[in-house]
Amino acid sequence: MELPVEPPLKRRALSALRDHEAALVLAPEEVERYHREGWLVPKVSLSKEKLERYQKTLDRVIAENPTVRPELLVSAHVETKTKEGVVGNYDFLALAQEPMILEAVGQVLGSDFALWGCQIFCKPGKDGMEVPMHQDGEYWPIRPLATVTVWVALDRSDKGNGCLNVLPRSHTHGNLKHEPCEGRMVLSQRLTADELSRLEAPVDVELDAGQMSMHDVYLVHGSNANGSGRRRAGVAFRYMPTSSLFDREMYDSDRAGFTIDWKKRSGRGRRGRPLFLLSGQDLSGGRNSYSPLPAPLAWPEGFQRASVAKSPKEWSALKRWMEECQEIPWEKAIEGRRVAQWGVRYDYTTQSVDLTPVLPIPPVLREIFPEVGAEFTQCIINEYGAQDAIPWHLDDLAFGPTVRVFVFGDPRPLLLRPLDGDGGTKTVEMRHLWSYSFSGPARYQWEHCVPTGQDRRWSVTFRSLAEGDAKNAPSMHS
């Protein structure tokens, strides 16, 4: 079958585009520094508007929990009161899903991860409690033990008001010995003096309001009491790879010195600590049990998103191939964007899938996207100019039950709305190197679109054929 094609994209045209690798939250050297030092302060921060929103939410949560010390506001992202005795706010669950946070976590942890904890550490002026030097893993039922903590400053945090102190490279020593501690402390265990003596001196992690820090589960850290007249507040989010098990029966609820409810459900029907799958898929073999996101933040059933699903190296390989390959069958979609298709072709003139086979998916795409199974026999690359969009649509029913999409270049939202018009539009932030997939209700009961943007964007979509169409499609002969 002869297809309308365009000349290959000139090398200088694509090479002159914005360097999207530089747009990632963490530069390669920052990722390396995090793994080497065990902690990092990324060069990003919340906008003024978002910071003010979360500061107001913090004030509400403190006011609604008058009997709980503000350093001990655990599960602050959950609005249903648990055994932990805290009534939180879903605003903090929204903060845990800020794209810059998800991207930074994905860069150091991998694209498949879940949120298992959120705690406010608010030290009132002249009354803030000390957090003794410790390792977080001393208290956490996660095996293999792996977690990235993102600490978002909601106030200025400095040496004067009890900022975080970290011991660089202490995470390389594995589990260290702890002992009970007494006095006015947030935790009940601290690192022994012998262990501390062989580690490096602590470093003050000073942050402006809206900045964040990240640290490894094995990093030794703590903070001094706040004797100043200024409040010091931050919220810590705990992310674990989904290949680890969140073992709800491993520890009792008071191991840290205050109540932490590890179980999914507590007594009298109360909900326990939720585990939210925020990026990618479960890799625990079904051992982890995840909670659905609350309605205001929930995605359609069957929709998944992964941050940093591809590496800058893989993007470079794809970009180089698009620059240099003379055999990519580029054509124009009716909306103006360029497309190239393999396996079978969607005909933009007839608005239908032509089951006459075209060239199979090139080996180079199989190499760049090894996670895509052999059952995905159709691929389309969409190249969007800054003013190119794709209108509301449902992928043709000639295609199979799962659609996988990888996104590169200009960060643009993906918009979703139910076909029956009931539920409104959901906006899903998508960034360079991220991916998403549709299956189940998200595939058949929701439509989606991509708006215009500021720069070029590419999507690489993989689909199978629906069962009947797969049987009826003739074989490809070369």
C-alpha positions in Angstrom: 0.0 0.0 0.0 1.4 3.4 -1.0 1.2 6.1 1.6 1.5 9.8 1.4 4.9 10.7 2.9 6.8 13.8 3.6 10.5 14.4 3.4 12.4 13.4 6.5 12.9 16.1 9.1 16.1 18.0 8.5 18.7 17.3 11.1 19.2 21.0 12.0 15.5 21.5 12.6 15.2 19.0 15.4 18.6 19.6 16.8 17.8 23.3 17.2 14.9 22.5 19.5 15.0 23.4 23.2 17.1 20.9 25.2 14.3 19.2 27.1 16.7 17.2 29.2 17.7 20.5 30.9 14.0 20.9 31.8 14.0 17.9 34.1 13.7 18.8 37.8 17.1 17.2 38.6 20.1 17.5 36.5 22.2 14.3 36.0 24.8 15.6 38.4 22.1 16.2 41.1 20.8 12.6 40.7 24.4 11.4 41.2 24.9 13.7 44.2 21.7 12.4 45.8 22.9 8.8 45.6 26.4 9.8 46.7 25.5 12.1 49.6 22.1 10.7 50.6 20.3 14.0 50.4 19.7 16.9 48.1 18.0 20.3 47.8 16.5 20.5 44.3 16.6 23.9 42.5 12.8 24.2 42.4 10.1 25.6 44.6 6.4 26.1 44.9 4.8 29.1 43.3 3.7 31.9 45.6 0.0 31.0 45.0 0.5 27.3 45.9 2.7 28.1 48.9 -0.1 30.3 50.3 -2.7 27.6 49.6 -0.8 25.0 51.6 0.1 27.4 54.4 -3.6 28.0 54.9 -4.3 24.3 54.8 -1.6 23.8 57.5 -3.3 26.3 59.7 -6.6 24.6 59.3 -5.2 21.1 60.1 -3.5 22.5 63.2 -6.7 24.2 64.3 -8.7 21.0 63.7 -6.4 18.9 65.8 -6.0 20.9 69.1 -5.1 17.9 71.2 -2.2 16.7 68.9 1.3 18.2 69.1 2.0 19.9 65.7 5.2 17.9 65.3 3.1 14.7 65.4 0.5 15.3 62.7 0.8 12.0 60.9 -1.3 11.0 57.9 -2.0 14.7 57.4 -3.1 13.8 53.8 -6.1 11.8 54.9 -9.4 13.4 55.9 -10.9 10.4 57.7 -9.8 10.2 61.3 -7.7 7.1 62.0 -6.3 5.4 65.1 -3.5 7.9 64.8 -6.0 10.5 66.0 -5.4 13.1 63.2 -7.9 14.7 60.8 -5.9 15.7 57.8 -6.7 17.4 54.5 -6.6 16.2 50.9 -4.8 19.3 50.0 -1.6 17.6 51.2 -2.4 14.6 49.0 -2.6 17.0 46.1 0.8 18.5 47.2 2.3 15.0 47.2 1.3 14.8 43.5 2.9 18.1 42.4 4.6 17.2 39.0 7.9 18.6 40.2 7.9 16.3 43.2 6.8 13.2 41.3 9.5 13.9 38.7 12.2 14.3 41.2 11.2 11.1 43.0 11.0 9.2 39.7 14.5 10.4 38.8 16.0 8.9 42.0 13.6 6.0 42.8 12.4 4.8 39.4 9.0 5.4 37.7 7.0 2.8 39.8 6.4 4.2 43.3 3.7 4.7 45.9 3.0 7.2 48.6 2.8 5.5 52.0 3.1 8.4 54.5 2.7 12.1 55.1 3.6 13.9 58.3 3.6 17.5 59.3 6.6 18.6 61.3 5.6 22.0 62.7 7.7 23.4 65.5 6.0 26.3 67.3 8.2 29.3 68.1 10.0 28.8 71.5 8.2 25.5 72.0 9.3 23.3 69.1 10.5 19.8 70.1 13.8 18.2 69.2 14.0 15.3 66.7 17.0 13.1 67.8 19.5 11.9 65.3 18.1 8.7 63.8 17.5 6.7 60.6 13.9 6.5 59.4 14.1 2.8 58.6 14.3 2.0 62.3 10.5 2.5 62.4 9.2 1.5 59.0 7.8 -1.9 57.9 9.0 -1.8 54.3 11.1 -4.7 52.9 13.3 -4.4 51.0 13.7 -1.1 52.9 13.6 1.7 50.4 12.0 5.1 50.6 12.7 8.7 49.4 11.4 11.4 51.8 10.5 14.7 50.3 10.4 17.5 52.9 8.6 20.6 51.7 9.2 23.8 53.7 6.0 25.8 54.4 7.9 28.3 56.6 11.5 29.5 56.3 13.6 26.7 57.9 17.1 27.6 59.2 19.5 27.0 62.0 17.8 29.5 64.2 14.4 27.8 64.3 15.5 24.1 64.2 16.0 23.2 60.6 16.8 19.7 59.4 20.3 18.4 60.1 21.8 15.6 58.0 24.9 13.6 58.2 26.3 13.3 54.6 27.0 9.8 53.3 25.7 8.2 56.5 23.3 6.2 54.3 26.2 4.2 53.0 26.6 2.5 56.4 23.3 0.6 56.3 21.3 0.0 59.5 23.0 1.6 62.5 22.4 0.9 66.2 19.8 3.0 68.0 18.9 3.2 71.7 16.0 4.6 73.7 16.1 8.3 74.4 14.3 10.3 77.1 13.3 13.9 77.5 11.1 16.1 75.3 11.7 14.4 72.0 9.6 13.7 68.9 10.9 10.1 68.7 11.6 7.4 71.2 14.9 6.2 69.6 18.2 7.8 68.7 21.5 6.8 67.2 24.0 5.7 69.8 27.0 7.9 70.6 29.4 5.3 69.3 27.7 5.2 66.0 27.6 9.0 65.7 31.3 9.3 66.5 32.3 7.5 63.3 30.1 9.6 61.0 30.6 13.0 59.4 29.5 16.2 61.1 25.9 17.3 60.6 25.0 19.8 57.9 22.2 22.3 58.3 19.6 22.1 55.5 18.3 25.6 55.3 15.3 26.2 53.1 13.1 29.1 52.1 9.4 28.6 52.3 8.3 26.6 49.2 11.7 24.8 48.7 12.1 21.1 49.3 14.8 18.7 50.3 15.1 14.9 49.6 16.8 12.2 51.7 17.4 8.5 51.6 15.8 6.1 54.1 19.2 5.2 55.6 20.4 8.8 56.0 21.0 9.8 59.6 19.2 13.1 60.4 17.5 15.1 63.1 16.7 18.6 64.1 17.2 20.8 67.1 14.4 22.3 69.3 13.0 25.6 68.1 14.0 28.3 70.7 13.3 31.1 68.4 10.2 33.2 68.1 9.5 32.0 64.6 7.5 28.9 63.7 9.2 26.3 61.6 6.8 24.1 59.6 7.2 21.5 56.8 5.5 18.5 55.5 7.3 15.2 54.8 6.1 12.8 52.1 7.3 9.2 52.0 7.6 7.4 48.7 8.6 3.7 48.2 9.2 1.6 45.1 6.3 -0.7 44.4 8.8 -3.6 44.2 9.0 -3.4 48.0 6.4 -4.8 50.4 4.5 -2.5 52.8 4.2 -5.1 55.6 1.3 -4.0 57.7 1.8 -6.7 60.3 5.6 -6.2 60.8 5.6 -3.6 63.7 3.2 -2.5 66.3 1.6 1.0 66.1 3.6 2.7 68.9 7.2 1.8 67.9 8.2 5.4 67.1 7.0 6.7 70.4 3.7 7.9 69.1 0.8 6.2 67.4 1.4 5.1 63.8 -1.4 2.9 62.4 0.2 0.6 59.8 -2.9 -1.5 59.2 -5.2 -0.8 56.4 -8.2 -0.8 58.7 -8.3 -0.1 62.4 -11.0 -1.1 65.0 -14.6 0.0 64.7 -14.4 0.2 60.9 -11.9 3.1 60.9 -9.5 3.3 58.0 -5.9 2.8 58.7 -2.9 4.1 56.8 -3.5 4.1 53.0 -1.0 3.2 50.3 -1.5 5.3 47.1 0.0 4.1 43.8 1.0 7.5 42.3 3.3 6.5 39.4 3.6 3.4 37.2 2.5 0.0 38.3 2.7 -2.4 41.1 5.9 -4.6 41.1 5.2 -6.5 44.3 3.5 -9.4 42.7 0.2 -8.3 44.1 1.4 -8.4 47.7 0.8 -4.6 48.2 -2.8 -3.5 48.6 -3.5 0.1 47.3 -6.2 2.5 48.3 -8.1 4.4 45.6 -7.5 8.1 45.5 -10.4 10.3 46.8 -12.9 11.4 44.3 -11.5 15.0 43.8 -8.0 13.6 42.9 -9.0 10.2 41.4 -8.3 9.2 37.8 -10.6 7.1 35.7 -10.4 3.4 36.5 -7.8 1.8 34.3 -5.7 5.0 33.8 -2.1 4.9 34.9 0.6 7.5 34.7 4.4 7.1 35.3 6.8 9.9 35.9 10.2 9.7 34.2 9.2 6.4 32.4 12.1 6.9 29.9 15.6 8.1 30.5 17.3 11.1 28.8 19.6 8.5 27.0 16.6 6.8 25.5 15.1 10.1 24.4 18.4 11.0 22.8 18.4 7.7 20.9 14.8 8.4 19.7 15.6 12.0 18.8 18.7 10.9 16.8 16.7 8.2 14.9 14.0 10.7 14.0 16.7 13.1 12.8 18.6 10.7 10.7 16.3 7.9 9.5 15.2 8.4 5.9 12.5 5.7 6.0 10.0 7.1 8.6 6.6 7.3 6.8 5.7 10.8 7.9 2.3 12.1 6.8 -0.1 14.9 7.9 -3.0 14.3 10.2 -6.1 16.4 9.4 -5.4 18.6 12.4 -2.0 19.6 11.0 0.4 17.6 13.2 2.8 15.1 11.6 2.3 11.4 12.2 4.1 8.1 11.3 2.4 4.7 11.6 3.5 1.1 11.6 1.6 -2.2 11.8 -1.7 -0.9 10.5 -2.7 2.6 9.6 -5.4 5.0 10.8 -6.7 6.7 7.7 -7.4 10.3 8.5 -9.5 10.8 5.3 -12.0 8.0 6.1 -11.6 8.4 9.9 -11.1 4.7 10.3 -8.5 2.0 10.7 -7.3 0.4 7.5 -6.4 -3.2 8.4 -4.2 -3.6 5.4 -0.8 -4.1 7.0 1.9 -1.6 6.5 5.5 -1.9 7.6 6.0 -3.5 11.1 7.2 -1.6 14.1 10.9 -0.9 13.5 13.5 -2.7 15.6 14.9 0.6 16.9 11.5 1.4 18.5 11.4 -2.1 20.1 14.9 -1.4 21.5 14.0 2.0 22.9 10.7 0.7 24.4 11.5 -2.8 25.6 8.7 -2.6 28.2 6.2 -2.7 25.4 5.2 -6.3 24.8 5.0 -8.1 21.4 1.2 -8.1 21.5 1.4 -4.3 20.7 1.7 -4.5 16.9 0.7 -1.0 16.0 2.6 2.2 16.7 2.1 5.8 15.8 4.4 8.8 16.4 2.6 12.1 16.7 4.7 15.2 16.3 3.0 18.4 17.5 4.1 21.9 16.7 3.5 24.5 19.3 0.0 25.3 17.9 -0.9 21.7 17.1 -3.5 20.0 19.2 -5.5 16.8 19.1 -9.3 17.1 19.6 -11.5 15.1 21.9 -11.6 11.4 20.8 -11.7 7.8 21.8 -9.1 5.6 20.3 -10.7 3.5 17.5 -12.4 0.3 18.7 -10.4 -1.6 16.1 -7.5 -1.3 18.5 -7.2 -3.5 21.5 -8.0 -3.1 25.2 -4.8 -1.3 26.3 -3.1 1.8 24.9 0.3 2.8 26.0 1.7 6.3 25.3 5.1 7.8 25.9 5.5 11.6 25.9 8.5 13.8 25.0 9.2 17.5 24.7 6.8 20.3 25.6 4.9 19.6 28.8 1.2 19.7 28.1 -1.7 18.4 30.1 -3.8 15.4 29.0 -7.5 16.2 29.4 -10.0 13.5 30.2 -13.8 13.5 30.3 -16.4 10.7 30.5 -18.4 9.9 27.3 -21.7 10.2 29.2 -20.8 13.8 30.2 -21.2 13.0 33.9 -18.2 13.9 36.0 -16.6 16.9 34.3 -13.1 17.2 32.8 -10.0 15.9 34.6 -6.6 17.5 33.9 -3.6 15.2 34.1 -0.2 16.9 34.0 2.2 15.2 31.6 5.9 16.1 31.3 8.9 15.2 29.2 9.8 11.5 29.5 6.5 10.6 31.2 4.0 7.9 30.1 0.4 6.9 30.5 -1.9 4.1 29.6 -5.6 3.4 29.2 -7.4 0.1 29.9 -10.8 -0.9 31.1 -13.2 2.0 31.7 -10.5 4.6 30.9 -10.1 3.0 27.5 -13.8 2.7 26.6 -15.8 5.1 28.7 -13.6 8.2 28.6 -12.3 10.4 25.8 -9.2 12.5 25.8 -7.5 15.5 24.1 -4.2 17.3 24.1 -4.3 21.2 23.8 -1.8 23.5 22.1 1.4 24.3 23.9 4.6 26.4 23.7 7.0 24.1 21.9 7.3 20.8 20.0 5.9 17.7 21.6 6.1 14.0 20.5 4.0 11.1 21.6 4.8 7.5 20.8 1.7 5.3 21.1 1.6 1.5 21.1 -1.6 -0.4 20.5 -2.7 -4.0 19.7 -5.6 -4.9 17.4 -8.9 -5.9 18.9 -9.3 -9.6 18.9 -11.6 -9.9 15.9 -9.6 -7.4 13.9 -6.4 -9.1 14.8 -7.7 -12.4 13.4 -9.0 -10.8 10.2 -6.0 -8.7 9.4 -4.0 -10.2 6.5 -0.3 -11.1 7.1 2.4 -8.7 6.0 4.7 -10.0 3.2 7.9 -8.2 2.4 
